[in-house]
Amino acid sequence: MTRSAAIYGCSGHRLTEAEKAFFAEVRPWGFIVFRRNVDSPEQMRALTDEMRDCVGDADAPVLIDQEGGRVQRMGPPHWPKYPPGDAFLKATNDPLAARELVRLGARLMAHDLKSVGVNVDCAPVLDVPVPGAHDIIGDRAYARDPATVAMLGRAAAEGLLAGGVLPVIKHMPGHGRAFADSHHDLPVVHADLKTLEGWDFAPFRALSDMPLAMTAHVVFDAVDPKRPATTSKKAVRLMREGLGFGGLIMTDDLSMKALSGSLRERAEAALKAGCDAVLHCNGDLDEMREVAEGVGRLKGGAAKRAEAALARIVRDVEPLDPMEARNRFDALMAGKLEAKRGPDVGEAQA
């Protein structure tokens, strides 16, 4: 039985009977968890198992936003804190050392996530901030130039993949130039296409081989002056043809105020524009039902891209000694060790 082209959240630490019935009926492609859904490792594992049971798929995607810094859904006391994106260069002052540190941090994150049944991380952030831009990205960005962002973003993606977790590059084709927070307003970017190609879009082109991407609710008037990228055929075509992205494209959260229209209309517009799946995050069941009215089955190219993405999940993860790796990561962040070149290999396997 095919799945619907949607990813949904839930309201609490465990699924309600109503949520179970809804998910079993609409069979979403995936799920997403937030801080409100996180209590303990045992609870998280039970929740992710319940989600997958609803759709009868032990490999169904379960997503989380686990970047570090301000955006970290799993944290103390059960999981360690991770630094924001811009902390790595600050810790090392050496882009190559920062690359190894970013990869190690992402490999540790993958260990944390995989242990509780989460197999997709909505990271890395590939946005490149410009002076004066809204700080909704801010320290979440790895650097202030596209080449370094692309290098460190790839390190994060590779660390996640090595640990059996799929990365999601975001926010395609770029949120760093936005002067508004798309959670609350619709940002409009007025830069010309040449500037955008050389700056904002460049990291996404460099990581176009990644399995999953999330759109930006941002209007680029050089691409489409009427619609944000999420609901713009022109913008999605640019992602596919201009940036060469062949993976699954999901929307950012449909409930964000940057988008207009009903939730059904937003879902329909995003899928019509060429997005493969829509994302709804707040766990409001009535809202999810409205989204579901605008979402059809995952089929055609979208279904193939979804299948190809899940095929990228590594079954035999890269070996890791979590305690040794965490101690080394903390020491490197504190400037007490020099980063070693090469993959992170330890005694125990995650």
C-alpha positions in Angstrom: 0.0 0.0 0.0 1.4 3.4 -1.0 2.1 6.2 1.5 0.9 9.8 1.5 3.3 12.6 0.6 3.4 14.0 4.1 5.4 14.1 7.3 3.6 14.7 10.6 4.3 15.5 14.2 2.4 14.4 17.3 1.2 16.1 20.4 3.1 14.4 23.3 5.4 11.7 24.6 3.2 8.9 23.3 0.7 8.7 20.5 -3.0 9.1 21.5 -5.5 6.7 20.2 -6.8 9.3 17.8 -3.3 10.0 16.4 -2.8 6.2 15.9 -6.1 6.0 14.0 -5.3 9.0 11.9 -1.7 7.8 11.0 -3.0 4.3 10.2 -5.6 5.8 7.9 -3.5 8.4 6.0 -0.2 6.4 6.2 2.3 9.3 6.0 5.7 8.8 4.5 7.3 9.9 7.8 7.1 11.6 11.2 8.9 14.4 13.0 9.6 14.8 16.7 10.1 18.0 18.7 11.1 18.9 22.2 7.5 18.4 23.4 7.8 14.7 22.4 11.1 14.1 24.2 11.4 12.8 27.7 13.8 9.8 28.1 15.6 7.3 25.9 13.1 4.6 26.7 10.1 6.9 26.0 11.6 8.0 22.7 12.2 4.5 21.5 8.6 3.5 22.5 7.3 6.6 20.6 9.3 6.0 17.4 8.2 2.3 17.5 4.6 3.4 17.8 4.9 5.7 14.9 6.3 3.0 12.7 3.7 0.5 13.8 0.9 2.8 12.6 2.2 2.6 9.0 3.5 -1.0 9.2 7.0 0.0 8.2 10.0 -0.6 10.5 12.1 1.7 8.3 9.7 4.6 8.1 11.5 8.0 8.4 11.4 9.6 11.8 12.9 13.1 11.6 14.2 15.6 14.2 15.8 19.0 14.2 19.1 18.2 16.0 21.6 20.9 14.8 23.1 21.9 18.2 23.0 25.3 19.8 19.5 26.9 19.7 18.1 24.0 17.7 18.5 20.8 19.6 15.4 18.8 20.5 17.2 16.1 22.5 19.4 17.4 25.3 20.4 17.1 28.9 20.0 15.3 31.2 19.8 12.2 28.9 21.8 13.6 25.9 24.7 16.0 25.7 24.6 19.5 24.4 26.1 20.3 21.0 27.5 23.6 19.9 25.9 25.8 17.2 27.3 25.7 13.7 29.5 28.8 14.0 31.3 27.4 17.1 33.5 25.0 15.2 35.6 27.6 13.3 35.8 29.6 16.5 37.2 26.6 18.3 39.9 25.9 15.8 40.6 28.9 13.5 41.4 26.3 10.9 38.8 25.2 8.3 40.3 21.8 7.9 40.4 21.1 11.6 36.9 22.4 11.9 35.8 20.0 9.2 37.1 17.0 11.2 35.4 18.4 14.3 32.1 18.9 12.6 32.1 15.4 11.2 32.9 14.0 14.7 30.1 15.9 16.2 27.6 14.8 13.6 28.8 11.2 14.0 28.1 11.5 17.8 24.7 13.0 17.1 23.9 10.1 14.8 24.7 7.7 17.6 22.3 9.5 19.9 19.5 9.6 17.3 19.8 6.1 16.0 19.7 4.7 19.6 16.2 6.0 20.0 14.9 5.2 16.5 15.4 8.5 14.8 16.9 8.0 11.3 16.7 11.5 9.7 18.2 14.7 11.0 17.1 18.0 9.6 20.6 19.2 9.3 23.0 20.6 8.0 22.1 24.2 7.6 23.6 25.4 4.4 22.4 29.0 4.6 25.0 31.7 4.3 24.1 34.8 6.3 24.9 38.3 4.9 25.3 41.4 7.1 22.1 42.8 8.4 20.1 39.6 7.8 17.6 38.4 10.4 19.4 36.3 13.0 16.9 33.4 12.7 19.9 31.7 11.0 22.7 33.6 12.8 25.0 31.2 14.7 23.3 28.2 13.1 25.4 28.9 10.0 28.8 27.2 9.9 30.5 30.3 8.3 30.0 33.5 6.5 31.1 32.4 3.1 29.6 29.7 0.8 32.8 27.7 0.2 33.4 27.1 4.0 29.7 26.5 4.6 29.7 23.8 1.8 32.8 22.2 3.2 31.6 22.0 6.8 28.0 21.1 5.7 29.4 18.1 3.8 31.4 17.1 6.9 28.2 17.2 9.0 26.2 15.2 6.3 28.9 12.6 6.1 29.1 12.2 9.8 25.4 11.6 10.0 25.4 9.2 7.1 28.2 7.2 8.6 26.1 6.7 11.7 23.0 5.5 9.9 21.1 8.8 9.9 20.0 10.7 6.8 20.9 14.4 6.6 18.5 17.0 5.3 20.1 20.0 3.6 18.3 23.2 4.4 16.8 25.7 3.6 17.1 25.3 -0.1 17.8 27.4 -2.1 19.0 29.6 0.8 17.7 31.5 3.8 20.8 33.5 4.8 19.9 36.7 3.0 16.4 36.9 4.4 15.7 40.0 6.5 12.7 38.4 8.2 12.0 35.2 10.1 9.8 33.0 8.0 8.2 31.5 11.1 6.4 34.9 11.4 6.7 36.8 8.1 7.3 36.2 4.5 10.9 37.2 3.6 11.6 38.7 0.2 15.1 38.6 -1.2 15.8 41.2 -3.9 19.3 40.1 -4.9 20.0 39.5 -8.6 20.4 36.0 -9.9 24.1 36.2 -10.5 24.6 37.2 -6.8 22.4 34.4 -5.6 24.1 31.8 -7.8 27.5 32.8 -6.5 26.5 33.0 -2.8 23.2 31.7 -1.5 22.7 28.8 -3.9 26.3 27.7 -4.0 26.4 25.4 -1.0 23.2 23.6 -2.1 24.8 23.0 -5.6 27.9 21.6 -3.9 25.8 19.2 -1.8 23.3 18.3 -4.6 24.1 14.6 -4.1 22.5 14.5 -0.7 19.3 12.4 -0.3 16.9 15.0 1.2 16.4 18.7 1.2 14.1 21.2 2.9 12.8 24.3 1.2 12.9 27.9 2.3 9.7 29.9 2.7 11.4 32.8 1.0 10.5 34.8 -2.1 13.5 35.3 -4.5 12.1 38.0 -6.8 14.9 37.2 -9.3 13.4 33.7 -9.6 9.7 34.1 -8.9 8.5 37.5 -7.5 5.0 36.1 -6.6 5.6 33.0 -4.6 8.0 31.7 -1.9 10.3 28.9 -3.1 8.2 26.2 -1.3 5.2 26.9 -3.6 7.0 28.1 -6.7 7.3 25.9 -9.8 10.1 28.2 -11.0 12.1 27.8 -7.7 11.7 24.1 -7.5 12.8 23.8 -11.2 15.8 25.9 -10.3 16.6 23.4 -7.4 16.3 20.5 -9.8 17.9 21.9 -12.9 20.0 24.8 -11.8 21.3 23.3 -8.6 21.2 19.7 -9.8 19.4 18.3 -6.8 18.1 14.8 -7.5 16.9 13.8 -4.0 13.6 14.2 -2.2 12.4 17.8 -1.6 10.3 18.4 1.5 8.7 21.6 2.5 9.6 23.5 5.7 6.7 23.5 8.2 3.4 24.3 6.5 2.1 26.0 9.6 4.7 28.8 9.5 3.2 32.2 8.9 5.3 33.0 5.8 2.8 30.9 3.8 -0.7 32.0 3.0 -4.0 30.2 2.4 -5.5 27.3 4.3 -3.3 24.4 5.3 -5.0 22.3 2.6 -4.2 25.0 0.0 -0.6 25.3 1.2 -0.1 21.5 0.9 -1.7 21.5 -2.6 0.4 24.5 -3.8 3.7 23.0 -2.5 3.1 19.6 -4.2 1.8 21.3 -7.4 5.1 23.3 -7.5 7.1 20.1 -7.5 7.9 19.4 -3.8 7.8 15.7 -3.1 6.4 15.8 0.4 5.0 18.3 2.8 5.9 18.8 6.5 3.5 19.7 9.3 5.1 19.9 12.7 2.9 21.2 15.6 1.1 17.9 16.3 -2.4 19.6 16.1 -4.6 16.7 14.9 -7.3 19.0 13.4 -4.6 20.8 11.4 -3.1 17.5 10.2 -6.5 16.4 9.0 -6.7 19.6 7.0 -3.3 19.0 5.5 -4.2 15.5 4.6 -7.1 16.8 2.5 -4.5 18.4 0.2 -2.1 15.6 0.0 -2.2 12.6 -2.3 -0.2 9.5 -2.5 3.6 9.5 -2.9 4.0 8.3 -6.5 6.0 8.6 -9.7 9.3 10.4 -9.4 8.6 11.4 -5.8 8.1 7.8 -4.7 11.4 6.8 -6.5 13.2 9.7 -4.8 11.8 8.6 -1.4 12.9 5.0 -2.0 16.4 6.1 -3.1 16.7 8.4 0.0 16.0 5.5 2.4 18.4 3.3 0.5 21.1 5.6 1.6 20.7 4.6 5.3 23.8 2.6 6.2 22.9 -0.7 7.9 26.4 -1.4 9.3 27.4 1.9 10.8 30.9 3.2 11.1 32.5 1.9 14.3 32.4 4.4 17.2 33.4 4.3 20.9 30.9 6.9 22.1 32.7 7.8 25.4 36.1 8.1 23.8 34.7 10.1 20.9 32.7 12.4 23.2 35.7 13.1 25.3 37.8 13.9 22.3 35.1 16.1 20.8 34.8 18.1 24.1 38.6 18.4 24.3 38.8 19.6 20.7 36.0 22.2 21.2 37.9 23.5 24.2 41.1 23.7 22.2 43.0 21.1 24.2 43.7 18.7 21.3 44.6 18.9 17.7 42.1 17.5 15.3 43.3 14.3 13.7 42.8 13.7 10.0 40.8 10.7 8.9 37.6 9.0 9.9 36.5 8.5 13.5 37.2 4.8 14.4 36.8 3.4 17.8 36.4 0.0 19.5 32.7 -0.3 20.1 30.1 -0.1 17.4 27.1 2.2 17.8 
